């Protein structure tokens, strides 16, 4: 599915960063549905060794996109899920279909969640989406009652991780570039999906910064590297390398300290979409303030980055003073629920 989607126009009352961080922490995850280690992904194609040796279907010869019958076979579990859902809704696969495999009910067996568009066949956009849950049982997958109503917004499923279904809530299914209203996680309570995590784009920005701070403190630089690219890493060899921002020990410490200090600051409203928090220098400290500004409706709602089109959920600027009248700032963009570095440089504190 194209990465060109999502974002969220959201107006919130003033709140402390500490309170928002506490809310963000309840998810115990990066919430993206996407960048966390160990995330469940769509099932891989069946083993090529099991495929026919016929050149027309041999994966080694034809799965590179050179013939009209080069589509790899689905995982048997997904094939079973499709057959069950097709019986319940004969037209379910007339539109885009996404499959997500993982242990949703924590019984040690892989379950399947299917998300698909519904609407008028041949239409350019889906009128709505439907999400169906199939739980693994001894005699195979069992389709559960339709849970689509538990999603307040147009659902964009991100995956099954840690026994939870992670979903983004989009403002509309029919828009080509819908904005994100919230980030959610659901658990299966034995009968239905139950929402256990809810974050706004504002809360997501703060949670991401705090996660980066904790990772840098613990020396887990690999977890931070993904955020130091301009966008989600492309699947090809031309993916942008992460910026070596924190190779400088002083800058690394300044980032850790700034995020830590701002966690105790009051986040105030500049206007309907912008939030601001700052910490004045202490006695004897380098002049200049540490500040965070979040824009929930940035100019340029989409961006062309690394060969892909992405919706910008929000932007965040983090800044701190250095020495000699010079400060430093890092600008991030929230894309698909993750912060990515747009630019970073020194600036004159007198400007």
Order of alpha helices (4+ residues) and beta strands (2+ residues): beta-alpha-alpha-alpha-beta-beta-beta-beta-beta-beta-beta-beta-alpha-alpha-alpha-beta-beta-beta-beta-beta-beta-beta-beta
